[in-house]
Amino acid sequence: MGFILCFPFKNKSTLTYIGMGLAGIFLLNILRCTILSYLKFYEVTYFNIVHHYIFTMVVYSFICILWYKYFINNLRKAGVKKQLI
């Protein structure tokens, strides 16, 4: 949220991206907790790897994709040439 608010683009899409991003991260966290619960009970050997490494990469990748989409969409709305993207 802080990353998006640092940019000069202030329009309706900013609030939409923040709301959708928070909802997406929340749902991703529910999925993470569900999978980790399953692993803790049935596949204990994979629990630490999935918890510490796999989900960290998944969550950070998701957040970076959201930032990228927000930034690119707002550059296009601002009229920046495609060569800069």
Secondary structure, 3 states (H helix, E strand, C coil): CHHHHHCCCCCHHHHHHHHHHHHHHHHHHHHHHHHHHHHHHHCHHHHHHHHHHHHHHHHHHHHHHHHHHHHHHHHHHHCCCHHHC
